[in-house]
Amino acid sequence: MKKGFLKLFIGLIAVLTMLIIGGYILLDTNGKPVYFASISDVLTQGINDEDFLKANSQRDFVFPYDAGPHFGFRSEWWYYTGNLESQNGRLFGYQLTIFRQALSADKLESSSTWRTNQVYMAHFAVTDIHAKRFYSFSRMTRGASGLAGAQFKPYRIWVEDWKIDGSYNSPTLQAQEEEISIQLNLESLKDIVLQGDKGLSRKGEGNASYYFSQTRLKTTGTIRIKNNTFQTTGFSWLDREWSTGGLGKNDIGWDWFSLQLNDNRELMLYVIRQKNGKISSFSSGTLINPDADTKHLTPSQYNIIPLEFWESSKTGIQYPIRWKIEIPEANILLEVKPYIKNQEHHHQFAYWEGAVQVIGPGIEGVGYVELVGYKVLENVRSGNRKRLK
């Protein structure tokens, strides 16, 4: 299939999918879609969940099987982020994430290689900190005819030529779009971390996911930006989840932090934000010690305090952009701030996710922050924007 036709097909699938679930489209001055619905719309409407498996109790995790797909569940993702440094000290952040979404729970029987009920979406981004540039790309296609897919033996997840393969403990990541590319080799230096309650991560009443992380992946490889290729080293982080369900009816989004500290500890925190301005009691966190021993954190054990805000000139969305994090019983006091403020994605939905630096008394670190579900624009063209009430 010709590349131009394929991109047109993918675009049509994206538009039709979002219209079906009640989304809306922001158009630029040329009438082209900029992004679709807010994530809270996507995760609370649409597909019937009754026939899918649910994450409703603890389970035994088995590897390498659980690094691969779980087709009985409605959705899952492989979420790689990392902070890297070139040989001459130039800093970069990167993100390569692949999502699988089932359109039905039916097992399809067909001789056609084009028939499928699986849709794959991928986001690829590079933050060039020295140049203060953020590059973000998205792909979406059907899981058929080899266009996209996921398997555990051998370990391989791909959307066209964006791919994750090799071994779940030492994968290779590869993506290229326009004049931006990554070719990275990862190696896990710590045991797998089971998030939440031994891998069962509750997000609300009757809503949970199976969730594990690889929090310190030694990373080497190349980042290419236009005509420049950089040899880099650093650390990556994998978040791996699968579930059936979405946000609760009173939830609007989340703030998620993955932080790698220079004393060989890592910290994962997230807060689920509610419509009434409060934080859900199902928010959670994990402190990972140098020996990979973990401590589960409840919302009462940590504070995340926004210190500064930034408004996107592209969408008009206002995001918190600098934070103070307190975990009193672990004697942790951190300030987290982005390397550059504009790390906003404009794809199927608008969200902020980017590389951050961490400073505190006697400690430093790096990480990634994801901000999802903040206010979006109504379905109007640029130049006639109106905020949601």
C-alpha positions in Angstrom: 0.0 0.0 0.0 1.3 3.4 -0.9 2.4 5.5 2.0 0.2 8.5 1.1 -2.9 6.3 0.9 -2.0 4.7 4.2 -1.7 8.0 6.0 -5.0 9.1 4.6 -6.6 5.9 5.8 -5.1 6.3 9.3 -6.4 9.9 9.4 -9.9 8.8 8.5 -9.8 6.0 11.1 -8.7 8.6 13.8 -11.5 11.0 12.8 -14.2 8.4 12.7 -13.1 6.8 15.9 -13.3 10.1 17.8 -16.6 11.1 16.2 -18.1 7.7 17.3 -17.2 8.3 20.9 -18.4 11.9 21.0 -15.1 13.7 20.5 -14.5 17.1 18.9 -11.9 18.5 16.6 -9.8 21.6 16.9 -8.9 23.0 13.5 -6.0 25.2 12.5 -6.3 28.2 10.2 -6.1 25.9 7.1 -8.9 23.8 8.4 -6.7 20.8 9.4 -7.2 18.9 12.6 -4.8 19.9 15.4 -6.1 17.4 18.0 -9.2 15.6 19.0 -11.0 15.0 22.3 -9.7 15.3 25.8 -8.5 12.1 27.4 -11.3 12.1 29.9 -13.8 11.9 27.1 -11.8 9.1 25.5 -11.6 7.1 28.6 -15.2 7.4 29.9 -17.2 6.9 26.7 -17.7 4.4 23.9 -16.7 0.8 23.9 -18.7 -1.7 25.8 -16.5 -3.3 28.5 -18.7 -6.2 29.5 -17.0 -8.8 27.4 -13.4 -7.9 28.3 -11.3 -9.2 31.1 -11.0 -7.0 34.2 -8.1 -6.3 36.6 -10.1 -7.0 39.7 -7.7 -9.1 41.9 -4.0 -9.8 42.4 -2.3 -12.1 39.9 1.0 -13.8 39.5 3.2 -12.0 37.0 5.1 -14.3 34.6 8.0 -13.1 32.4 8.6 -12.8 29.5 4.9 -13.5 28.9 3.7 -10.4 30.7 6.0 -8.1 28.8 3.9 -9.0 25.8 0.2 -8.3 24.9 -2.9 -9.2 26.8 -5.6 -9.3 24.2 -8.4 -10.2 26.6 -8.2 -6.7 28.0 -9.5 -3.6 26.3 -6.3 -1.5 26.3 -2.7 -1.6 27.2 0.5 0.4 26.7 4.3 0.2 26.6 5.6 3.5 27.8 9.3 4.3 27.5 10.8 7.6 28.5 14.4 8.6 29.2 16.9 11.4 29.8 20.2 11.1 27.8 23.4 13.0 27.4 25.7 13.2 24.4 29.5 12.9 24.5 29.9 16.7 24.6 27.3 17.2 27.3 24.2 18.0 25.3 21.0 16.9 27.0 18.0 15.2 25.5 14.7 13.7 26.6 12.8 11.1 24.6 9.5 9.3 24.6 8.4 6.2 22.6 5.0 4.9 23.7 2.8 2.3 21.9 -0.9 1.8 22.8 -3.1 -1.1 21.9 -6.9 -0.6 21.9 -9.5 -3.3 21.2 -12.6 -2.3 19.3 -14.5 -5.4 20.4 -13.8 -8.5 22.5 -14.9 -10.8 19.7 -12.3 -13.3 18.4 -12.3 -12.7 14.6 -12.2 -15.6 12.2 -11.4 -14.5 8.7 -9.2 -15.4 5.8 -8.5 -11.7 5.2 -5.3 -10.4 6.7 -6.9 -6.9 6.7 -9.7 -7.8 9.1 -8.9 -6.9 12.8 -10.5 -5.5 15.9 -7.2 -4.1 17.2 -6.0 -0.5 16.7 -2.5 0.7 17.6 -1.4 4.2 18.3 2.2 5.4 19.0 3.7 8.7 20.2 7.4 9.5 19.5 9.0 12.6 20.9 12.5 14.1 21.4 13.3 17.1 23.6 16.5 18.9 22.4 17.3 20.8 25.6 20.2 22.8 24.3 18.2 24.1 21.3 15.0 24.4 23.4 13.1 22.5 20.7 10.4 19.8 21.2 9.6 17.4 18.4 6.5 15.2 18.7 4.9 12.8 16.3 2.0 10.3 16.3 0.9 7.3 14.3 -2.3 5.3 14.3 -3.1 2.1 12.3 -4.9 -1.2 12.5 -3.2 -4.3 13.9 -3.4 -6.2 10.6 -1.3 -7.2 7.6 1.9 -6.6 9.6 1.2 -2.8 9.9 1.2 -3.0 13.8 1.2 -5.6 16.5 2.5 -7.0 19.7 4.0 -10.3 20.7 6.0 -11.7 23.6 8.1 -14.4 21.8 10.1 -12.9 20.5 9.5 -9.6 22.3 8.3 -7.2 19.7 5.8 -4.3 19.7 5.5 -2.1 16.6 3.6 0.5 14.6 4.9 0.4 11.1 8.7 1.0 11.4 8.5 2.4 15.0 9.4 -0.6 17.1 10.4 -2.1 20.4 12.1 -5.5 20.1 14.9 -7.8 21.4 14.3 -8.8 25.0 12.0 -7.3 27.7 15.1 -6.9 29.9 17.3 -5.5 27.1 15.1 -4.1 24.3 16.1 -2.0 21.3 14.0 1.1 20.5 13.8 2.5 17.0 11.7 5.4 15.6 12.2 7.9 12.8 9.9 10.7 11.5 10.9 13.4 9.2 14.5 14.4 10.2 14.2 13.1 13.8 15.2 9.6 14.9 16.3 7.4 17.8 18.2 4.1 17.9 18.6 3.0 21.5 19.7 -0.1 23.4 18.4 -0.5 26.9 19.4 -2.8 29.7 17.5 -3.2 33.0 19.7 -2.6 36.1 17.0 -3.4 38.7 14.3 -6.0 39.3 10.8 -5.3 38.0 8.7 -3.1 40.2 5.1 -4.2 40.8 3.1 -1.0 41.3 0.2 -0.6 43.6 -0.9 -3.7 45.5 1.6 -6.3 44.2 0.9 -5.1 40.6 -2.8 -4.4 41.0 -3.1 -0.6 40.6 -6.6 0.7 41.7 -7.7 3.9 40.0 -11.2 4.1 41.4 -14.2 2.0 42.5 -14.2 -1.0 40.2 -11.5 0.4 38.1 -7.9 -1.0 38.2 -5.0 -2.0 36.0 -2.2 -4.4 36.1 0.9 -2.3 36.3 4.7 -2.9 36.5 7.7 -0.7 35.8 11.4 -1.1 34.9 12.7 2.1 36.6 16.4 2.1 35.7 17.2 1.0 32.2 20.8 1.8 31.2 20.6 3.4 27.8 23.1 3.9 25.0 22.5 4.8 21.3 22.0 7.6 18.9 19.6 10.5 18.5 19.5 12.2 15.2 18.2 15.7 14.7 18.3 16.8 11.1 21.9 16.6 9.9 23.4 16.0 13.4 23.8 12.5 15.0 24.6 12.3 18.7 26.0 9.4 20.6 24.2 9.3 23.9 24.1 7.5 27.3 21.7 7.8 30.2 18.7 6.0 31.8 15.2 5.1 30.6 12.0 4.1 32.4 9.3 1.7 31.3 5.7 1.8 32.6 3.7 -1.2 31.5 -0.1 -1.4 32.1 -3.1 -3.2 30.8 -6.8 -2.9 31.9 -10.4 -2.6 30.9 -12.1 0.6 32.1 -11.4 4.3 32.2 -11.5 7.3 34.4 -14.3 7.5 37.1 -17.2 9.7 36.4 -15.9 12.3 38.8 -12.3 12.2 37.5 -10.9 14.6 34.9 -7.3 13.6 34.5 -4.0 12.9 36.2 -0.4 14.2 36.9 2.2 11.4 36.8 5.9 11.6 37.8 8.7 9.2 37.2 11.9 10.4 38.8 15.4 8.8 38.9 17.5 10.2 41.7 21.3 10.2 41.7 21.5 8.1 44.9 20.1 5.1 42.9 16.5 5.5 44.2 13.5 6.1 41.9 10.1 7.6 42.7 6.8 7.1 40.9 3.9 9.3 41.9 0.5 10.1 40.4 -2.5 12.1 41.4 -5.9 11.7 39.9 -7.7 15.0 39.7 -11.4 15.3 40.2 -14.1 17.7 38.9 -14.5 19.2 42.4 -10.9 20.2 42.4 -9.9 17.5 45.0 -7.4 14.7 44.6 -8.8 11.1 44.4 -8.0 8.8 47.3 -7.0 6.3 44.7 -3.9 8.4 43.8 -0.7 6.4 44.6 3.1 6.2 44.5 6.1 4.0 45.0 9.5 4.7 46.3 12.1 2.3 45.0 15.3 1.9 47.0 18.8 1.1 45.6 18.3 -2.6 46.3 15.0 -2.5 44.5 13.0 -2.8 47.7 9.8 -0.8 47.4 7.6 1.3 49.6 4.0 1.9 48.6 2.8 5.5 49.1 -0.8 6.6 49.8 -1.9 10.2 49.0 -1.6 11.1 52.7 2.1 10.3 52.7 3.1 12.8 50.0 2.4 16.3 48.8 2.7 17.6 45.3 2.5 21.4 45.3 2.4 23.4 42.0 4.7 26.4 42.1 4.4 27.8 38.6 2.1 27.6 35.6 2.5 27.8 31.9 -0.1 28.5 29.2 0.2 26.9 25.8 0.1 29.4 22.9 -1.1 26.5 20.7 -4.1 25.3 22.7 -4.6 27.9 25.5 -4.4 25.1 28.0 -2.7 26.1 31.3 -0.5 23.5 32.9 1.4 23.4 36.2 5.0 23.5 35.3 7.1 23.4 38.5 6.4 21.5 41.7 7.5 20.9 45.2 7.3 17.3 46.3 7.3 16.3 50.0 7.5 12.8 51.5 8.1 13.6 55.2 8.6 10.0 56.5 11.3 9.4 53.8 12.9 12.7 54.4 12.4 13.7 50.8 12.0 17.3 49.7 12.3 17.9 46.0 11.8 20.6 43.4 10.8 19.4 39.9 10.9 21.6 36.9 11.0 21.0 33.1 14.1 21.5 31.0 12.0 23.5 28.6 8.4 24.5 29.2 6.8 23.7 25.9 6.7 19.9 25.7 3.0 19.8 24.8 1.8 17.1 22.4 -0.9 17.9 19.8 -2.2 14.6 18.5 -5.4 12.6 19.1 -5.7 14.6 22.3 -3.6 17.4 23.7 -1.4 16.7 26.8 1.9 17.7 28.3 4.7 15.2 28.8 8.4 16.0 29.0 11.8 15.8 30.5 12.3 17.3 33.9 15.2 17.9 36.3 15.1 17.3 40.0 16.9 19.2 42.8 16.8 18.9 46.5 19.0 19.1 49.7 21.9 16.9 48.8 20.2 15.2 45.9 19.7 15.6 42.2 17.9 13.7 39.5 16.0 13.6 36.2 12.7 12.3 35.1 9.5 12.6 33.1 6.2 14.2 34.0 2.8 13.6 32.3 -0.1 16.1 32.6 -3.4 14.8 31.2 -6.9 16.2 31.2 -6.4 19.9 31.7 -8.8 22.4 30.0 -9.1 22.1 26.3 -10.7 24.3 23.6 -14.1 24.0 22.1 -14.7 23.0 18.5 -13.7 26.3 16.9 -11.1 27.4 14.4 -8.0 29.3 15.4 -8.7 33.0 15.9 -12.1 32.3 17.4 -11.0 30.3 20.4 -13.2 30.0 23.5 -12.4 28.3 26.8 -14.5 25.6 28.3 -16.4 26.8 31.3 
